[in-house]
Structures are given as structure tokens and as C-alpha cells.
Amino acid sequence: MMTGYQVYILVAILGLAIIAILFFLFGRKSHKKLTPLAAIAFGLVMAGLFLSENRILGYSFIVVGIILSVIDAVKKGKR
């Protein structure tokens, strides 16, 4: 049986997957490549979700991923 915390993580992952599917189906028609920094940020956030049993490690990955995604957005905005 799953604990409440595991259910929360499962719902979060499913929600992200649904948003990604909707974005790809109804999103922008011009496809832009994912930058290496954005790919690393996405990977860190996903690793943080999967390593949620160790809260400090999981949250650290999520925070670093968010910081990298903000840096990537700022770099794209300056172009």
C-alpha cells in the first residue's frame, strides 16, 4: 500500500506528464530545441521527485533544478 507522501509524488508526476502532453499537442507549432541547461534542470527536478524518500537530497535537487531553469530563462530573455 502506498503512503500519503508517495501518492502526492505520483499525482505530481502524472500532472507534469499531462501538462507536457497537452503542451506538445496544442502548444507552439514551431519547435525549439531544449537547451543543455534546461535539460539538466529538468533532469534534476525529476531526480528530486524520484529521490523523495531522502528529503534533503530530493529537495536540494529540485531547488538546484529550479535555479538552473531561471538562469536559462534569463539567458533566453536577453537574446
OpenMM code with the backbone's topology and positions (N, CA, C; nanometers):
from openmm import Vec3, app, unit

residues = "MET MET THR GLY TYR GLN VAL TYR ILE LEU VAL ALA ILE LEU GLY LEU ALA ILE ILE ALA ILE LEU PHE PHE LEU PHE GLY ARG LYS SER HIS LYS LYS LEU THR PRO LEU ALA ALA ILE ALA PHE GLY LEU VAL MET ALA GLY LEU PHE LEU SER GLU ASN ARG ILE LEU GLY TYR SER PHE ILE VAL VAL GLY ILE ILE LEU SER VAL ILE ASP ALA VAL LYS LYS GLY LYS ARG".split()
positions = [
    Vec3(0.0846, -0.1181, 0.0000),
    Vec3(0.0000, 0.0000, 0.0000),
    Vec3(0.0891, 0.1244, 0.0000),
    Vec3(0.0459, 0.2241, -0.0699),
    Vec3(0.1241, 0.3463, -0.0823),
    Vec3(0.0932, 0.4419, 0.0320),
    Vec3(0.1968, 0.5105, 0.0765),
    Vec3(0.1776, 0.6104, 0.1807),
    Vec3(0.1232, 0.7384, 0.1175),
    Vec3(0.0808, 0.8290, 0.2006),
    Vec3(0.0276, 0.9557, 0.1522),
    Vec3(0.1299, 1.0351, 0.0747),
    Vec3(0.2542, 1.0298, 0.1179),
    Vec3(0.3613, 1.1029, 0.0518),
    Vec3(0.3876, 1.0457, -0.0873),
    Vec3(0.3827, 0.9140, -0.1008),
    Vec3(0.4035, 0.8510, -0.2309),
    Vec3(0.2897, 0.8847, -0.3262),
    Vec3(0.1689, 0.8933, -0.2741),
    Vec3(0.0545, 0.9310, -0.3567),
    Vec3(0.0720, 1.0746, -0.4066),
    Vec3(0.1198, 1.1625, -0.3199),
    Vec3(0.1438, 1.3018, -0.3584),
    Vec3(0.2451, 1.3095, -0.4726),
    Vec3(0.3515, 1.2338, -0.4639),
    Vec3(0.4540, 1.2343, -0.5685),
    Vec3(0.3983, 1.1763, -0.6981),
    Vec3(0.3213, 1.0712, -0.6882),
    Vec3(0.2608, 1.0112, -0.8071),
    Vec3(0.1676, 1.1100, -0.8761),
    Vec3(0.0875, 1.1816, -0.7998),
    Vec3(-0.0031, 1.2818, -0.8573),
    Vec3(0.0768, 1.3947, -0.9225),
    Vec3(0.1862, 1.4364, -0.8605),
    Vec3(0.2696, 1.5426, -0.9173),
    Vec3(0.3317, 1.4984, -1.0497),
    Vec3(0.3822, 1.3773, -1.0557),
    Vec3(0.4427, 1.3259, -1.1785),
    Vec3(0.3373, 1.3114, -1.2880),
    Vec3(0.2202, 1.2595, -1.2531),
    Vec3(0.1133, 1.2463, -1.3521),
    Vec3(0.0675, 1.3832, -1.4020),
    Vec3(0.0603, 1.4795, -1.3127),
    Vec3(0.0214, 1.6147, -1.3526),
    Vec3(0.1220, 1.6750, -1.4496),
    Vec3(0.2507, 1.6584, -1.4213),
    Vec3(0.3536, 1.7079, -1.5125),
    Vec3(0.3470, 1.6380, -1.6482),
    Vec3(0.3186, 1.5091, -1.6459),
    Vec3(0.3084, 1.4344, -1.7719),
    Vec3(0.1890, 1.4826, -1.8543),
    Vec3(0.0765, 1.5077, -1.7902),
    Vec3(-0.0419, 1.5564, -1.8612),
    Vec3(-0.0169, 1.6950, -1.9194),
    Vec3(0.0475, 1.7816, -1.8426),
    Vec3(0.0799, 1.9157, -1.8929),
    Vec3(0.1747, 1.9057, -2.0126),
    Vec3(0.2734, 1.8184, -2.0047),
    Vec3(0.3672, 1.8020, -2.1158),
    Vec3(0.2961, 1.7508, -2.2411),
    Vec3(0.2065, 1.6554, -2.2240),
    Vec3(0.1323, 1.6022, -2.3386),
    Vec3(0.0450, 1.7103, -2.4014),
    Vec3(-0.0258, 1.7861, -2.3180),
    Vec3(-0.1100, 1.8935, -2.3701),
    Vec3(-0.0269, 2.0004, -2.4397),
    Vec3(0.0884, 2.0312, -2.3846),
    Vec3(0.1759, 2.1308, -2.4463),
    Vec3(0.2218, 2.0845, -2.5842),
    Vec3(0.2587, 1.9574, -2.5953),
    Vec3(0.3052, 1.9069, -2.7235),
    Vec3(0.1912, 1.8960, -2.8248),
    Vec3(0.0700, 1.8688, -2.7779),
    Vec3(-0.0428, 1.8579, -2.8702),
    Vec3(-0.0946, 1.9939, -2.9153),
    Vec3(-0.1073, 2.0884, -2.8223),
    Vec3(-0.1693, 2.2166, -2.8523),
    Vec3(-0.0745, 2.3348, -2.8383),
    Vec3(0.0515, 2.3080, -2.8178),
    Vec3(0.1490, 2.4148, -2.7958),
    Vec3(0.1897, 2.4831, -2.9235),
    Vec3(0.2990, 2.5522, -2.9139),
    Vec3(0.3522, 2.6252, -3.0292),
    Vec3(0.3814, 2.5307, -3.1446),
    Vec3(0.3592, 2.5809, -3.2632),
    Vec3(0.3850, 2.4984, -3.3812),
    Vec3(0.5332, 2.4935, -3.4156),
    Vec3(0.6050, 2.6009, -3.3866),
    Vec3(0.7488, 2.5993, -3.4135),
    Vec3(0.8193, 2.5312, -3.2962),
    Vec3(0.8914, 2.4268, -3.3273),
    Vec3(0.9589, 2.3509, -3.2232),
    Vec3(1.0970, 2.4093, -3.1977),
    Vec3(1.1232, 2.4391, -3.0746),
    Vec3(1.2547, 2.4890, -3.0378),
    Vec3(1.3265, 2.3797, -2.9606),
    Vec3(1.4552, 2.3708, -2.9838),
    Vec3(1.5343, 2.2691, -2.9149),
    Vec3(1.5500, 2.3047, -2.7682),
    Vec3(1.5580, 2.2022, -2.6887),
    Vec3(1.5817, 2.2196, -2.5461),
    Vec3(1.7294, 2.2510, -2.5260),
    Vec3(1.7565, 2.3576, -2.4528),
    Vec3(1.8960, 2.3935, -2.4282),
    Vec3(1.9576, 2.2949, -2.3295),
    Vec3(2.0876, 2.2789, -2.3326),
    Vec3(2.1519, 2.1867, -2.2386),
    Vec3(2.1244, 2.2238, -2.0920),
    Vec3(2.1209, 2.3527, -2.0631),
    Vec3(2.0945, 2.3962, -1.9262),
    Vec3(1.9527, 2.3608, -1.8830),
    Vec3(1.8567, 2.3762, -1.9734),
    Vec3(1.7184, 2.3406, -1.9421),
    Vec3(1.7036, 2.1892, -1.9254),
    Vec3(1.7757, 2.1130, -2.0041),
    Vec3(1.7702, 1.9669, -1.9922),
    Vec3(1.8268, 1.9213, -1.8577),
    Vec3(1.9349, 1.9829, -1.8154),
    Vec3(1.9936, 1.9493, -1.6852),
    Vec3(1.8970, 1.9874, -1.5734),
    Vec3(1.8345, 2.1046, -1.5862),
    Vec3(1.7390, 2.1493, -1.4846),
    Vec3(1.6219, 2.0527, -1.4757),
    Vec3(1.5696, 2.0099, -1.5896),
    Vec3(1.4583, 1.9148, -1.5910),
    Vec3(1.4988, 1.7824, -1.5272),
    Vec3(1.6174, 1.7356, -1.5608),
    Vec3(1.6666, 1.6108, -1.5027),
    Vec3(1.6830, 1.6188, -1.3516),
    Vec3(1.7306, 1.7331, -1.3035),
    Vec3(1.7474, 1.7492, -1.1589),
    Vec3(1.6133, 1.7527, -1.0864),
    Vec3(1.5150, 1.8198, -1.1458),
    Vec3(1.3822, 1.8239, -1.0834),
    Vec3(1.3219, 1.6838, -1.0795),
    Vec3(1.3354, 1.6099, -1.1887),
    Vec3(1.2818, 1.4730, -1.1906),
    Vec3(1.3567, 1.3840, -1.0906),
    Vec3(1.4874, 1.3996, -1.0810),
    Vec3(1.5647, 1.3224, -0.9833),
    Vec3(1.5206, 1.3572, -0.8416),
    Vec3(1.4922, 1.4841, -0.8185),
    Vec3(1.4434, 1.5253, -0.6873),
    Vec3(1.3104, 1.4616, -0.6532),
    Vec3(1.2238, 1.4466, -0.7532),
    Vec3(1.0948, 1.3806, -0.7290),
    Vec3(1.1137, 1.2317, -0.7003),
    Vec3(1.2050, 1.1685, -0.7723),
    Vec3(1.2265, 1.0256, -0.7517),
    Vec3(1.3037, 0.9957, -0.6230),
    Vec3(1.3831, 1.0891, -0.5764),
    Vec3(1.4597, 1.0696, -0.4530),
    Vec3(1.3904, 1.1341, -0.3334),
    Vec3(1.2608, 1.1299, -0.3339),
    Vec3(1.1848, 1.1997, -0.2299),
    Vec3(1.1927, 1.1301, -0.0931),
    Vec3(1.2366, 1.0080, -0.0899),
    Vec3(1.2489, 0.9392, 0.0394),
    Vec3(1.3515, 1.0096, 0.1285),
    Vec3(1.4581, 1.0580, 0.0675),
    Vec3(1.5580, 1.1368, 0.1390),
    Vec3(1.5254, 1.2833, 0.1126),
    Vec3(1.4549, 1.3462, 0.2037),
    Vec3(1.4006, 1.4793, 0.1795),
    Vec3(1.5079, 1.5832, 0.1481),
    Vec3(1.6167, 1.5825, 0.2209),
    Vec3(1.7195, 1.6838, 0.1996),
    Vec3(1.7770, 1.6708, 0.0586),
    Vec3(1.8086, 1.5504, 0.0174),
    Vec3(1.8648, 1.5285, -0.1156),
    Vec3(1.7618, 1.5606, -0.2244),
    Vec3(1.6393, 1.5138, -0.2080),
    Vec3(1.5343, 1.5384, -0.3073),
    Vec3(1.5044, 1.6860, -0.3239),
    Vec3(1.4848, 1.7558, -0.2137),
    Vec3(1.4558, 1.8995, -0.2204),
    Vec3(1.5753, 1.9777, -0.2743),
    Vec3(1.6953, 1.9333, -0.2430),
    Vec3(1.8138, 2.0016, -0.2949),
    Vec3(1.8189, 1.9926, -0.4468),
    Vec3(1.7914, 1.8746, -0.5020),
    Vec3(1.7885, 1.8588, -0.6470),
    Vec3(1.6820, 1.9472, -0.7095),
    Vec3(1.5645, 1.9525, -0.6480),
    Vec3(1.4561, 2.0342, -0.7014),
    Vec3(1.4946, 2.1820, -0.7008),
    Vec3(1.5525, 2.2285, -0.5918),
    Vec3(1.5912, 2.3699, -0.5819),
    Vec3(1.6986, 2.4036, -0.6851),
    Vec3(1.7987, 2.3183, -0.6999),
    Vec3(1.9042, 2.3447, -0.7976),
    Vec3(1.8458, 2.3437, -0.9393),
    Vec3(1.7536, 2.2524, -0.9663),
    Vec3(1.6890, 2.2484, -1.0975),
    Vec3(1.6097, 2.3748, -1.1269),
    Vec3(1.5386, 2.4244, -1.0278),
    Vec3(1.4616, 2.5475, -1.0463),
    Vec3(1.5550, 2.6660, -1.0688),
    Vec3(1.6625, 2.6723, -0.9931),
    Vec3(1.7586, 2.7821, -1.0116),
    Vec3(1.8183, 2.7776, -1.1520),
    Vec3(1.8542, 2.6593, -1.2002),
    Vec3(1.9092, 2.6473, -1.3351),
    Vec3(1.8065, 2.6854, -1.4418),
    Vec3(1.6804, 2.6508, -1.4200),
    Vec3(1.5788, 2.6876, -1.5179),
    Vec3(1.5564, 2.8381, -1.5202),
    Vec3(1.5662, 2.9047, -1.4062),
    Vec3(1.5536, 3.0504, -1.4027),
    Vec3(1.6724, 3.1142, -1.4755),
    Vec3(1.7915, 3.0618, -1.4531),
    Vec3(1.9101, 3.1136, -1.5227),
    Vec3(1.8930, 3.0971, -1.6738),
    Vec3(1.8428, 2.9821, -1.7164),
    Vec3(1.8211, 2.9582, -1.8581),
    Vec3(1.7167, 3.0547, -1.9155),
    Vec3(1.6107, 3.0798, -1.8412),
    Vec3(1.5068, 3.1732, -1.8875),
    Vec3(1.5619, 3.3141, -1.8996),
    Vec3(1.6457, 3.3559, -1.8057),
    Vec3(1.7048, 3.4888, -1.8116),
    Vec3(1.7978, 3.4995, -1.9322),
    Vec3(1.8748, 3.3939, -1.9581),
    Vec3(1.9646, 3.3945, -2.0753),
    Vec3(1.8847, 3.4041, -2.2051),
    Vec3(1.7739, 3.3305, -2.2141),
    Vec3(1.6898, 3.3350, -2.3337),
    Vec3(1.6236, 3.4714, -2.3480),
    Vec3(1.5889, 3.5347, -2.2377),
    Vec3(1.5228, 3.6637, -2.2426),
    Vec3(1.6143, 3.7755, -2.2897),
    Vec3(1.7421, 3.7614, -2.2685),
    Vec3(1.8376, 3.8633, -2.3099),
    Vec3(1.8695, 3.8565, -2.4573),
    Vec3(1.8356, 3.7450, -2.5238),
    Vec3(1.8622, 3.7317, -2.6675),
    Vec3(1.7641, 3.8073, -2.7503),
] * unit.nanometer
topology = app.Topology()
chain = topology.addChain("A")
for resn in residues:
    res = topology.addResidue(resn, chain)
    for name in ("N", "CA", "C"):
        topology.addAtom(name, app.Element.getBySymbol(name[0]), res)
